[in-house]
Amino acid sequence: MIAIIGGSGLSQLSNLDITRREVVRTPYGEPSGALLFGHMCDQQTVFIARHGYGHTIPPHAVNYRANIWALKQAGAEAIISVASAGGIQDHLTPGVIMVPDQILDYTWGRQATYFDGVDTPVVHVDFTEPYDTALRQRILAAARAAGEAVIDGGTYAATQGPRLETAAEVTKLERDGAHVIGMTGMPEALLARELEIPYAAIVLVVNDAAGRGTSLHGIQMSGIEATAKQAMSRVHNVLQHFCTHCA
């Protein structure tokens, strides 16, 4: 079973044939919403909207531990995260899709591990390659089969949110090696690694980061939704081809 986590702009999968909806409980509290089970093509799929189905949960308040635990409990064998981001590099303009291969974590105060609590042994998880290599390659192959141009590789900077960054912060992130900026990549990727679930991301650039390109003097929020809506159909196409070839 493939799990898909939808971010901003993807609170539902139009090409998911839903067979049941399940409200689940976890030892870590409630997930962002009910799990939607169904099929994309012939591939068994489970879907959850990261920010809730009404997009009411801000990035710093998402119960990442509950979400990943619920997907593991449901039988997910791999997780594909879909997330929106701001582009820092010149070639990562609004509408571009990227499959990142590295993460920089600037979040704080989030419940970021399952190995925490009284009498819980300390566990150090290898996180050299934060995204599963084989799953990334399958996504890239699906994009080629779908005829969709996708950037292979790049570094995702996870910031705390929910505010957007200052131009000076973006300059710092660029010096650190970041290519795009989002708010939900961590601790989600790490939690999947701790539960040994292959995890990879499809990142949709929906705006130029602060101080860059069209956002030189401010980010035009009105354009983000339109860009996300237009480009999300391409993400749906990639996911459909992924499921076609995995079934």
C-alpha positions as CSV (number, residue, x, y, z in Angstrom):
1,M,0.0,0.0,0.0
2,I,1.2,3.5,-0.9
3,A,0.6,6.4,1.4
4,I,0.3,10.0,0.1
5,I,0.4,13.0,2.4
6,G,-1.2,16.0,0.8
7,G,0.1,19.5,1.7
8,S,-1.1,23.0,0.8
9,G,-3.0,22.7,-2.4
10,L,-3.6,19.0,-2.1
11,S,-6.3,18.4,0.4
12,Q,-7.9,15.7,-1.8
13,L,-6.9,13.4,-4.6
14,S,-9.3,13.7,-7.5
15,N,-8.0,10.5,-9.0
16,L,-8.3,8.4,-5.9
17,D,-11.2,6.0,-6.0
18,I,-12.1,6.1,-2.3
19,T,-13.5,2.9,-0.8
20,R,-13.6,3.8,2.9
21,R,-12.8,6.5,5.4
22,E,-11.3,5.7,8.8
23,V,-10.9,7.8,11.9
24,V,-7.9,6.5,13.8
25,R,-6.4,7.0,17.2
26,T,-2.7,6.7,18.0
27,P,-0.5,6.7,21.1
28,Y,0.5,10.2,20.1
29,G,-2.9,11.7,19.7
30,E,-5.1,12.4,16.8
31,P,-3.8,12.6,13.2
32,S,-4.6,15.6,11.0
33,G,-7.8,13.9,9.8
34,A,-9.4,10.6,8.8
35,L,-7.5,8.3,6.6
36,L,-9.0,7.8,3.1
37,F,-8.4,4.4,1.6
38,G,-8.9,3.5,-2.0
39,H,-7.2,2.9,-5.3
40,M,-5.3,4.9,-7.8
41,C,-5.4,2.8,-10.9
42,D,-4.9,-0.7,-9.3
43,Q,-2.6,0.5,-6.6
44,Q,-3.9,0.3,-3.0
45,T,-3.5,3.8,-1.6
46,V,-4.1,5.6,1.7
47,F,-4.3,9.4,1.8
48,I,-4.2,12.0,4.6
49,A,-4.3,15.8,4.3
50,R,-1.4,17.2,6.4
51,H,-3.2,20.4,7.3
52,G,-6.6,18.8,7.8
53,Y,-9.3,18.6,5.1
54,G,-10.3,22.2,5.8
55,H,-6.7,23.4,5.8
56,T,-6.9,24.5,9.4
57,I,-3.7,23.1,11.0
58,P,-0.6,25.4,10.6
59,P,2.7,23.7,9.9
60,H,4.1,24.0,13.5
61,A,0.9,22.5,15.0
62,V,0.7,19.4,12.7
63,N,0.8,16.2,14.8
64,Y,3.5,14.6,12.6
65,R,4.0,11.7,15.0
66,A,0.3,10.8,14.9
67,N,0.2,11.1,11.1
68,I,3.1,8.8,10.4
69,W,2.2,6.3,13.1
70,A,-1.4,6.1,11.6
71,L,0.0,5.5,8.1
72,K,2.3,2.8,9.4
73,Q,-0.6,1.2,11.4
74,A,-2.7,1.2,8.2
75,G,-0.1,-0.8,6.4
76,A,1.7,1.8,4.3
77,E,4.8,0.4,2.7
78,A,6.0,3.7,1.3
79,I,5.1,7.4,1.9
80,I,5.1,10.1,-0.8
81,S,4.8,13.6,0.6
82,V,3.4,16.4,-1.6
83,A,4.4,19.8,-0.4
84,S,4.5,23.4,-1.6
85,A,7.6,25.6,-1.3
86,G,9.3,28.8,-2.2
87,G,12.1,28.7,-4.7
88,I,15.5,30.3,-3.9
89,Q,17.6,29.3,-6.9
90,D,16.9,31.0,-10.2
91,H,15.8,27.8,-12.0
92,L,13.3,27.0,-9.3
93,T,10.5,29.4,-10.4
94,P,6.8,29.1,-9.6
95,G,5.3,26.0,-11.2
96,V,8.5,24.0,-11.1
97,I,8.3,20.5,-9.5
98,M,11.3,19.1,-7.6
99,V,12.1,15.8,-6.0
100,P,14.6,16.8,-3.3
101,D,17.4,14.6,-2.0
102,Q,18.5,16.5,1.1
103,I,17.0,18.5,4.0
104,L,18.1,21.3,6.2
105,D,16.1,21.5,9.4
106,Y,15.4,25.0,11.0
107,T,12.3,23.9,13.0
108,W,12.1,24.0,16.7
109,G,9.8,22.8,19.5
110,R,8.2,20.1,17.4
111,Q,7.6,16.5,18.7
112,A,10.4,15.1,16.5
113,T,11.0,11.5,17.6
114,Y,9.3,8.4,18.8
115,F,12.4,7.6,20.9
116,D,11.5,9.9,23.7
117,G,10.0,9.3,27.2
118,V,10.6,7.6,30.5
119,D,12.5,4.2,30.1
120,T,12.7,4.7,26.3
121,P,16.2,3.7,25.1
122,V,18.2,6.3,23.2
123,V,18.3,5.5,19.5
124,H,20.4,7.3,16.9
125,V,18.9,6.9,13.5
126,D,21.1,7.3,10.4
127,F,19.8,10.2,8.4
128,T,22.6,10.7,5.9
129,E,20.2,10.3,3.0
130,P,16.9,11.7,4.4
131,Y,14.8,10.6,1.4
132,D,14.6,6.9,0.3
133,T,16.8,6.6,-2.9
134,A,14.8,3.8,-4.5
135,L,11.4,5.6,-3.9
136,R,12.9,8.8,-5.4
137,Q,13.9,7.0,-8.5
138,R,10.5,5.5,-8.9
139,I,8.9,8.9,-8.6
140,L,11.3,10.3,-11.2
141,A,10.6,7.4,-13.5
142,A,6.9,8.1,-13.1
143,A,7.4,11.7,-14.0
144,R,9.3,10.7,-17.2
145,A,6.5,8.3,-18.1
146,A,3.9,11.0,-17.5
147,G,5.9,13.5,-19.7
148,E,6.3,15.9,-16.8
149,A,9.5,17.9,-16.3
150,V,10.8,17.4,-12.8
151,I,14.0,18.6,-11.2
152,D,16.0,15.7,-9.9
153,G,17.6,16.6,-6.5
154,G,18.0,19.6,-4.4
155,T,17.9,20.7,-0.7
156,Y,14.7,21.5,1.1
157,A,15.0,23.9,4.0
158,A,12.3,23.3,6.6
159,T,11.5,26.4,8.5
160,Q,9.2,26.9,11.5
161,G,6.4,29.0,10.0
162,P,3.7,29.9,9.8
163,R,5.1,33.2,8.8
164,L,7.1,33.4,5.6
165,E,10.8,34.3,5.7
166,T,12.6,37.7,5.5
167,A,14.8,38.4,2.5
168,A,17.8,38.3,4.8
169,E,16.8,34.8,6.1
170,V,16.5,33.6,2.5
171,T,20.0,34.8,1.7
172,K,21.2,32.9,4.8
173,L,19.4,29.8,3.7
174,E,20.9,30.1,0.3
175,R,24.4,30.4,1.8
176,D,23.6,27.2,3.8
177,G,22.9,25.4,0.6
178,A,19.1,25.4,0.4
179,H,17.3,25.4,-2.9
180,V,13.7,25.6,-1.7
181,I,12.0,26.6,1.5
182,G,9.0,24.8,3.1
183,M,7.6,24.3,6.5
184,T,6.5,20.7,6.8
185,G,9.5,18.5,5.7
186,M,10.6,18.0,9.2
187,P,10.1,16.1,11.4
188,E,8.0,14.2,9.0
189,A,10.9,12.6,7.0
190,L,12.7,11.7,10.2
191,L,9.7,10.0,11.8
192,A,9.1,7.9,8.7
193,R,12.8,6.8,8.9
194,E,12.4,5.9,12.6
195,L,9.5,3.7,11.7
196,E,11.5,2.3,8.7
197,I,9.0,3.4,6.1
198,P,10.5,4.5,2.7
199,Y,9.7,8.2,2.3
200,A,10.2,10.7,-0.5
201,A,8.8,14.1,-1.5
202,I,7.4,15.8,-4.5
203,V,7.8,19.6,-3.9
204,L,5.9,22.1,-5.9
205,V,7.4,25.6,-6.1
206,V,4.5,28.0,-5.8
207,N,6.4,31.3,-5.3
208,D,9.8,32.9,-5.5
209,A,11.3,33.1,-2.0
210,A,11.4,36.6,-0.3
211,G,13.8,39.0,-2.0
212,R,14.0,36.8,-5.1
213,G,12.4,37.2,-8.6
214,T,8.8,38.2,-8.5
215,S,9.1,38.4,-4.7
216,L,11.9,41.0,-4.7
217,H,9.8,43.5,-2.8
218,G,7.2,41.2,-1.3
219,I,5.4,37.9,-1.9
220,Q,2.2,38.2,-3.8
221,M,-0.1,35.8,-1.9
222,S,-2.8,36.1,-4.5
223,G,-0.6,34.3,-7.1
224,I,0.3,31.4,-4.9
225,E,-3.1,29.7,-5.0
226,A,-3.4,30.1,-8.8
227,T,0.1,28.6,-9.3
228,A,-0.6,25.7,-7.0
229,K,-3.9,24.9,-8.6
230,Q,-2.4,24.9,-12.1
231,A,0.6,22.9,-11.3
232,M,-1.1,20.4,-9.0
233,S,-2.7,18.7,-12.0
234,R,0.9,17.8,-13.1
235,V,1.5,16.3,-9.6
236,H,-1.7,14.3,-10.0
237,N,-0.4,13.0,-13.3
238,V,2.9,11.9,-11.8
239,L,1.2,10.2,-8.9
240,Q,-1.2,8.4,-11.3
241,H,1.7,7.1,-13.4
242,F,3.6,6.1,-10.2
243,C,0.6,4.0,-9.2
244,T,0.1,2.6,-12.6
245,H,3.7,1.2,-12.7
246,C,3.6,0.1,-9.1
247,A,0.4,-1.9,-9.2
